[in-house]
Amino acid sequence: GLHVLEDDCYRLGVAGASSYRALLPGLGWYVSSLSKSLTPALRVGFAVAPRAHASTLRRAAEHGFFGLARPLADLTEDLLLRPETLQIAAQVRAQLQLYTRVAVNILGGYDLRWGDDVPFLWLHLPDGWRAGAFTKAAAARGVQLRSAEDFALRDARVPHAVRIGINAQIALPRFESAIARLRDLLDNPPEGMVV
């Protein structure tokens, strides 16, 4: 049968529905990461395979990276068992939502998509803009973006959209300034562009 891989690395909150692993226990694979959801300083992820494929996953992991260093495994275990970890995760979510609100308040007049528990937003560009041209124009204004094309298969239909990442290591005023520069770019496209 067709296997389903659920990449849940970015979700910070409580799941809104059952995972594919729960719905399709014989075909669903679940992947997540502490580095995306709790702290980028801890580069640890995990995968849960269907029971019949657990040994395949184990072999792939052993041959791919030969296991975690013991100190990293101990640190991860300690972090996950600490009672304050849930509070830290809640604070991370609150910070993420603050940055998201700033972006939505500035870019809200445009086709913007976001979730409260993911550290990025998608900006679907107005007619006339192509994602590549917009990312270059944004870069010229000091704002780094990723084109939707970067996340698509080579032969896929790709929307004219860009992904705006949220990184709390960038101070909120600096993030707000970058989003305002994007808004200015959208409001004032280059001369000769028909929008």
N, C-alpha and C positions, 0 to 999 in steps of 0.2 A: 504494500500500500504506500500511499504518499505520506511522507513524514512532514510534520509541522514543527518549525523551529520558532519558538517565541523568544525574541530578544527583548528582555525587560530591563535592560541596563540603566535606562534613564529615569524610570518611574521612581519618585521619591515618596509617594503617599500610599495609602491603602488601596489595594486593587479594587476597581469598580465592578469587576466581573471575575468569573472563574478563569483560571489559566487554561491554555490549550492542553497542557500537561494533565490537568485535572479532567478536562472534557474528553480527551483522547489519550488515556494512559498508555495504550500500546503504540501510539504514533507521535505523541507530543514530546518535544524536547524543550527544556526551559533553561535560559541563559540569563545571568545577571552579574552585577559587578559592584563591589563596594567603591571602587575608584570613580564611578560615574554617579553613584547615588549618595555617598557619604563623604568621601574625601579623595581628591585626586592624588594625595600623598601616599595612599595605600593602594598599590597596583595589584588588586586581588579580584578575581572573578570566579564564577563557578557555573557548572552545567549539571542538569539533572536529565538523565536519559530514560527512555522507557526501560522497564526491567529487562526485557529480552536483549537490550543493546548496551547494558551497563558495562559489560566487559569490553566492548568495542570502544566506548568512550574512555574507559580507564586506560586501554592500550594507547589510544591516540594521545591522551594527556601525558602518559609516561614517556612516549617517544617524542612528543612535541616540546616538552620543557623539563622533563625529568623531575618533576615535583617541585614543591615550594621549599625554600630554605627554612629550616626549623625555626629560626628567630622570627621570620615573617609569619609563619603559621601560628606561632605562639602569640604574637602581637595581635593577629586577626582574631584568634579565639578570645583573647582578653578583651578586645574592643567589643566583640559581639555579646559577651557575657556581662559587661558592665551595665548597671541599671541606668546610668546617665546617658547611654548611647541613644536611647529612644528620644530623650530630650534634645540631644545634639541633632538628631535627624529632623526633629520638629523645627529647630532653629534654622537648619539648612533650608527646609521647605519654606519657612517664613521669609527668609532672605531671597530665595528664588522668586517667590510671589511678589515681593516688593519690586524687584528688577522687572518682572513681567508687567506689572501695573504701569511702571514708568514708560516702558516701550509701547504699551497699548494706548496710554494717554497721549503720547506724541504721534504715533502712527495710526491711531484709530480710524481715521478717515479713509484709509487704504485697506485693501484686502489682506488682512492679517489673520493668521491662524495660530493658536497656541493652546497649551494645556497647562493647568495649574501645577502639575507635578513633573514637568519636563523642562530641562534647561536650554530650551531654544524656541524660537518662533519662526514661522514661515511667512514671508512677505511675497504675495503673488503680485507681480509687477503690472502696472498699467500698460495699456496698448502703446506700442512704440518702443518700449524697453525690451531688451533681451538680457537674460541673466548674466551672460559674460560681459556685456557692455556695462551693466549696472555694477557688477563687482569691481570692474576696473575703475569706473568713475568714483565709487565709494573708496577704493584704495587710494586714489589720488587725494581724497579728503581725509585720509588717515583712518579709515574704517575697514576692517577686514571682515569679509562675508564669505559664505560658501554658496556656490550655485547649486540649484537642484540637480543639475547635470552630474555633479560630483557624487550623487547618491543613487544614480539610476544605471540600469544595465545599458550597454552600448546601443542596443536596437530598440530601447523603450521610448515611448512618447513622454517627453519631459515638459512639465509646466515651466513657464517663464517666471521662476520664483527663486528667492534666495533664502538661505537659512541664517538667522541671527542667533548666535550663541550667547548664552548668559554665563558669565564667569565672574564670581564674586571676588576674585583676586584683582579685578578691575574695580576701582572705587566707584560708588554709585554716581557721583557728579561727573566723572569721566565717561561712564556708560551713557548717562543722560545726554551729555554733549555729543557723543557719537550718534545716538539715535536722532537727535535734533539735526545733525548734519545729513543723515539719511532723509529725513523729512524735507529739508531744504532742497536736496537733490531731486526728490520726487515732485516737489512743488515747482521747481525751476529746472526742467530738463534742458540738456544742451541745445543751443541754438540750432534750428533746422530739424529737430526731432518732432515728428508728428505724434502727439499723444491724445 
